[in-house]
């Protein structure tokens, strides 16, 4: 046994080494009732962004104060959005997805309603 313990190489059917990150399942936060997925199209300034949502609407979204420091968002990022109850054209961004989670959402077909250019 080595200094750091025993490690095992994972080899797939084609004989190619696979890193453990690809083999491990990824847990994804799914939209609940009243939440939709979206892609940031444009930053408007003042913690506001234009987001194209999976229900076909383009919403003016803001980042709530509790997420301002922890969420760094750019155009073409996939986010989870909660529309306002009184005005459907506005929403709050409540979660930011990373690349591995985006791949899982695409496999499940949840991002199929968005533009293919993103």
C-alpha positions, 0 to 999 in steps of 0.5 A: 500500500502506498503513502496515500492508500490504494487507488483503483483505475476505472477502465470502461469497455473500450479499454480507456481509463475513466476518471472518478468524476465521470463515473460518479452520479451527479445530484441535480436540483430540479425545479419545484412547483412555481420554479422554471429553468432559464438561460441568462441572455444579458446582464442589465446592471444592478444585479439584474439580468434578462433570462430566457425561461423554459416556459417561453417567456423572457423575464427581468430577473434579479439576484436577491441580496443573500446570493449577491456574493456567492453567485457570480453569473454570466451570459449563457449560464443556466439558472433556476428562476422563481417568478414573482407572484404579482408580476410574471415578467419579473423573477428572482434567480435562486440557483446557478447550475454548473457544467456537470449538472447542466449535462444531467438536465440536458439528458433529462430533457429539461432544457429542450425548450430553450434556444439551441444556440446556447 
